[in-house]
Amino acid sequence: MDRDVIAQKLESLRRCLRRLELKCPSDPQLLVADVDLQDIIALNLSRAVQICVDIGAHIIAGLEVSPPDTMGQTFDVLAQEGILNDV
């Protein structure tokens, strides 16, 4: 596992989360009324999920296990290997 790759992906994840934090309105009606804001939030949520899957896939690549078939299975494999736990 390349720690530099993970570090870069974590920084990208932090940027997405910061963007979400800055753009999520406290009043849901503001979100309902602003299509551009909806797009910004949806895009950053999608990016955040994809980055998490990429990190998981990178970790799994260094293990002696079969690669997952789906994005969701990435997290199942990490949990089965003891890398993720319930929080």
Secondary structure, DSSP 4 states (H G I P E B T S, - for coil): --HHHHHHHHHHHHHHHHHHHHH--SSHHHHHH-HHHHHHHHHHHHHHHHHHHHHHHHHHHTSSSPPPSSHHHHHHHHHHTTSS---
